[in-house]
């Protein structure tokens, strides 16, 4: 591998020197792991396969997840190690590898937060009952295995405390989110407190962000931005912006993989490409774990957070449509203060 090139890239990310050497060593170890599984040699970085086929139909994603399983077994599944692998994916311009590692990190805190919040809200006895035999998933658990560690817990919790109590707990989101959203507050103030003006500015900023990703050849989170993606987003005022009806703002998520979502005709795979949640997505495709749409209240909670910062008070968000319950999209209603 190009050790000097990777080192220079890490230095631009202001990675500490001692962590740079560890990151290079881990990347070299990963290259060896790929060669052992796929029989691929690495005379230079350009030879690193991007979406290539390996023997036994192994994919880059599956190889990355298998490597993660090895890190877990060795107790080397640290945040620094996964950040190093993600940066290696960026360095080698291998989007598939980058996204595979990103999925291991995305929302990794959700189940541990659920573990603690169930105890706080309903007591340790209830927590131990709903997590019995499952526990908290380790950092780096492959995405294909995550539904089996989350969905049964949500089903047990809902059966134990009831839908409304479960919805309320999830509705504050299980993600580690900031309490302040200065950009949202500033833009609302710039709109003079006019909600419809603010929604137009919010939409415009989102489209400009996507256009910048396309222009600069960067991914938007985990997806490539194409003309079709931008046209699709522009066609729906609820994506990246919102539509107000009275005191309710309706928001629709952008698909997780919009190009694939737009091209797909199979209804199951279409929902799979739409879903953002690493704790549920693979079960949509594989059908090996029963899914409960109650869990989507976590996503509703994610969407309401910036609104709560704007108004400085807790708000209610509803799940109107969800791919986990068979819809083709995820759509939410955020209830604004009546005053």
C-alpha positions in Angstrom: 0.0 0.0 0.0 1.0 3.6 -0.3 2.1 4.2 3.3 3.3 7.7 2.7 0.1 8.7 0.8 -2.1 7.3 3.5 0.0 9.0 6.2 -0.3 12.3 4.4 -4.1 11.9 4.2 -4.3 11.2 7.9 -2.2 14.2 8.7 -4.6 16.4 6.9 -7.4 15.0 9.2 -5.2 16.1 12.2 -4.8 12.5 13.4 -2.3 12.2 16.2 1.1 10.7 15.1 0.8 7.7 17.3 -2.7 6.9 15.9 -1.4 7.4 12.3 1.1 4.5 12.7 -1.7 2.3 14.2 -4.0 3.2 11.3 -1.4 2.3 8.7 -0.7 -1.0 10.4 -4.4 -1.8 10.5 -4.9 -0.9 6.8 -2.0 -3.2 5.9 -3.5 -5.9 8.0 -6.9 -5.4 6.2 -5.2 -5.7 2.8 -3.7 -9.0 3.9 -7.1 -10.2 5.1 -8.6 -9.3 1.7 -5.8 -11.2 -0.1 -6.3 -14.3 2.1 -10.1 -14.3 1.3 -10.2 -13.1 -2.2 -6.8 -14.0 -3.6 -6.3 -10.4 -4.7 -2.8 -8.8 -4.8 -2.1 -5.2 -4.0 0.9 -4.0 -6.1 -0.5 -0.5 -5.8 -3.6 1.3 -4.5 -5.1 1.5 -8.0 -5.4 -2.3 -7.9 -7.7 -2.3 -5.0 -11.0 -3.7 -6.3 -14.0 -1.5 -6.3 -17.2 -3.5 -6.4 -15.2 -6.4 -7.8 -16.2 -10.0 -7.6 -14.2 -12.3 -5.4 -14.0 -16.1 -5.3 -17.1 -17.7 -3.6 -19.1 -14.6 -4.5 -17.6 -12.7 -1.5 -18.1 -9.0 -1.7 -16.1 -6.1 -0.4 -18.8 -5.4 2.1 -18.9 -9.0 3.4 -15.1 -9.0 3.7 -15.1 -5.8 5.6 -17.8 -7.1 8.0 -15.8 -10.4 8.4 -12.8 -8.4 9.3 -14.8 -6.5 11.8 -15.9 -9.8 13.4 -12.3 -10.7 13.8 -11.6 -7.4 15.5 -14.5 -8.0 17.9 -13.1 -11.5 18.8 -9.7 -9.9 19.5 -11.2 -7.0 21.5 -9.8 -4.6 18.9 -13.2 -3.2 17.9 -12.3 0.3 18.9 -13.7 3.5 17.4 -10.2 4.6 16.3 -9.8 1.3 14.4 -13.1 1.8 12.5 -12.3 5.4 11.7 -9.0 4.3 10.3 -10.7 1.7 8.0 -13.3 4.3 6.9 -10.5 6.7 6.1 -8.6 4.0 4.2 -11.7 3.5 2.1 -11.7 7.2 1.3 -8.0 7.2 0.6 -8.3 4.3 -1.9 -11.5 5.9 -3.4 -13.3 2.7 -2.6 -16.8 3.8 -1.8 -18.1 0.3 -1.1 -15.5 -0.2 1.6 -16.2 3.2 3.1 -19.9 2.7 3.2 -19.5 -0.8 4.7 -17.4 0.6 7.6 -19.8 3.6 7.9 -22.7 1.2 8.4 -20.8 -0.4 11.3 -20.4 3.0 13.0 -23.8 4.6 12.1 -26.0 4.7 15.1 -23.8 2.3 17.1 -24.8 4.0 20.3 -28.5 3.3 19.8 -28.8 -0.1 21.6 -26.6 0.9 24.5 -28.7 4.1 25.0 -31.8 1.9 24.9 -30.4 -0.4 27.5 -29.8 2.6 29.9 -33.1 4.4 29.1 -35.2 1.3 29.7 -33.7 1.0 33.1 -34.2 4.7 33.9 -37.8 4.7 32.7 -39.1 1.3 33.8 -36.5 -0.1 36.2 -33.6 -2.6 35.9 -35.9 -5.6 36.3 -37.8 -4.7 33.1 -34.5 -3.9 31.3 -33.0 -7.3 32.2 -36.2 -9.0 31.0 -36.3 -7.4 27.6 -32.6 -7.8 27.0 -32.4 -11.3 28.4 -30.2 -13.6 26.2 -29.4 -10.7 23.9 -27.5 -8.0 25.7 -25.9 -5.0 24.1 -24.3 -5.5 20.7 -20.6 -4.8 20.4 -19.2 -2.0 18.4 -18.6 -3.2 14.8 -21.4 -5.9 14.8 -22.0 -6.5 11.1 -25.2 -4.8 9.8 -26.6 -8.2 8.7 -26.7 -9.3 12.4 -28.0 -6.1 14.0 -31.8 -6.7 13.5 -31.5 -9.9 15.5 -30.2 -7.9 18.5 -32.6 -5.0 18.3 -36.0 -6.1 17.0 -36.7 -8.8 19.7 -35.8 -6.2 22.4 -38.3 -3.7 21.0 -41.0 -6.4 20.7 -40.5 -7.5 24.3 -40.5 -3.9 25.5 -43.7 -3.0 23.7 -45.4 -6.2 25.1 -44.1 -5.3 28.6 -44.9 -1.6 28.9 -47.5 -1.0 26.1 -47.3 0.8 22.7 -47.6 4.4 24.0 -44.9 4.0 26.6 -42.6 2.3 24.2 -43.3 4.9 21.5 -42.6 7.8 23.9 -39.3 6.3 25.0 -38.2 5.7 21.4 -39.7 9.1 20.3 -36.9 11.0 21.9 -34.5 9.2 19.5 -31.8 6.7 20.6 -29.1 8.6 18.8 -26.6 10.9 20.6 -27.9 14.1 19.2 -27.0 17.7 20.1 -29.4 19.7 22.2 -28.7 22.8 20.1 -28.9 23.2 16.3 -27.4 26.7 15.8 -27.8 26.6 12.0 -31.5 25.8 12.2 -32.1 28.4 14.8 -30.1 31.0 12.8 -32.0 30.2 9.6 -35.3 30.5 11.4 -34.4 33.9 12.7 -33.2 34.9 9.3 -36.6 34.0 8.0 -38.1 36.4 10.5 -40.0 33.6 12.2 -42.0 33.0 9.1 -42.3 29.2 9.0 -43.0 29.0 5.2 -40.0 31.1 4.4 -37.8 29.0 6.7 -39.0 25.8 5.0 -38.1 27.2 1.6 -34.6 28.2 2.8 -34.1 24.9 4.5 -35.0 23.1 1.3 -32.7 25.3 -0.8 -29.8 24.7 1.5 -30.3 20.9 1.3 -30.4 20.9 -2.5 -27.3 23.1 -2.5 -25.6 20.6 -0.2 -26.4 17.7 -2.6 -25.3 19.8 -5.6 -21.9 20.4 -3.9 -21.5 16.7 -3.3 -22.2 16.0 -7.0 -19.9 18.7 -8.2 -17.0 17.7 -5.9 -17.5 13.9 -6.4 -18.3 13.3 -2.7 -20.8 11.0 -1.3 -23.8 12.4 0.6 -23.5 10.2 3.7 -23.5 6.8 1.9 -24.8 7.6 -1.5 -23.7 9.0 -4.8 -25.5 12.1 -5.9 -26.6 12.1 -9.6 -28.9 14.4 -11.7 -31.7 11.9 -11.0 -31.2 12.2 -7.3 -31.3 16.0 -7.3 -34.4 16.0 -9.6 -36.1 13.5 -7.2 -35.4 15.6 -4.2 -36.5 18.8 -5.9 -39.8 17.2 -6.9 -40.8 16.5 -3.3 -41.0 19.6 -1.0 -41.0 17.3 2.1 -37.6 15.9 1.4 -34.9 18.0 3.0 -37.3 20.8 3.7 -40.8 20.2 4.9 -44.5 21.1 4.1 -46.6 23.0 6.6 -50.3 22.4 7.1 -51.5 24.5 10.0 -49.4 23.7 13.0 -48.0 20.5 11.5 -44.8 20.1 9.4 -44.6 17.0 7.2 -41.1 15.6 6.4 -40.1 12.7 4.2 -36.7 11.1 4.4 -34.4 11.0 1.4 -33.8 7.3 0.5 -30.6 5.8 1.9 -29.5 4.8 -1.6 -31.6 7.0 -3.9 -30.1 5.9 -7.3 -30.8 2.2 -6.4 -34.2 3.1 -5.0 -35.2 4.9 -8.1 -34.0 2.0 -10.4 -35.5 -0.9 -8.3 -38.8 -2.5 -9.2 -38.9 -5.2 -6.6 -41.0 -3.8 -3.7 -38.9 -5.5 -1.0 -35.6 -4.3 -2.4 -37.1 -0.9 -2.9 -37.9 -0.6 0.8 -34.4 -2.0 1.6 -32.7 0.8 -0.5 -34.9 3.4 1.2 -34.2 2.4 4.8 -31.6 4.4 6.7 -31.6 2.3 9.9 -28.7 -0.1 10.3 -30.6 -1.9 13.0 -33.4 -2.9 10.6 -32.3 -2.5 7.0 -30.8 -6.0 6.4 -33.9 -7.8 7.8 -36.0 -6.0 5.1 -34.0 -7.7 2.4 -33.4 -11.1 4.1 -36.7 -11.5 5.9 -35.0 -13.5 8.6 -36.0 -11.3 11.6 -39.6 -10.0 12.2 -39.6 -6.3 12.1 -41.7 -4.0 14.3 -42.5 -0.5 12.9 -42.7 0.8 16.5 -38.9 1.2 16.3 -39.3 3.9 13.6 -40.4 6.3 16.3 -36.6 6.6 16.9 -36.3 8.1 13.4 -39.3 10.4 14.1 -37.4 11.6 17.2 -34.4 12.3 15.0 -36.4 14.5 12.7 -38.0 16.6 15.5 -34.7 17.5 17.3 -33.9 20.6 15.2 -37.5 21.8 15.7 -37.2 21.4 19.4 -34.1 23.5 19.4 -35.9 26.2 17.4 -38.8 26.4 19.8 -36.9 25.5 22.9 -39.4 22.9 24.1 -40.3 19.2 23.6 -42.5 18.5 20.6 -44.4 15.5 19.4 -43.5 13.6 16.2 -45.6 10.9 14.5 -44.7 8.1 12.1 -47.1 8.4 9.3 -45.5 6.0 6.8 -42.6 3.6 7.3 -40.8 1.0 5.2 -40.8 -1.3 8.2 -44.6 -1.6 8.0 -44.7 -2.0 4.2 -44.8 1.6 2.9 -42.5 2.8 0.1 -41.2 5.7 2.2 -40.7 7.0 5.7 -42.8 10.1 6.5 -43.3 12.0 9.7 -45.5 14.7 11.2 -43.9 17.2 13.6 -46.4 19.0 15.7 -45.4 22.7 16.3 -46.4 24.7 19.3 -49.9 26.1 18.9 -48.8 29.6 20.0 
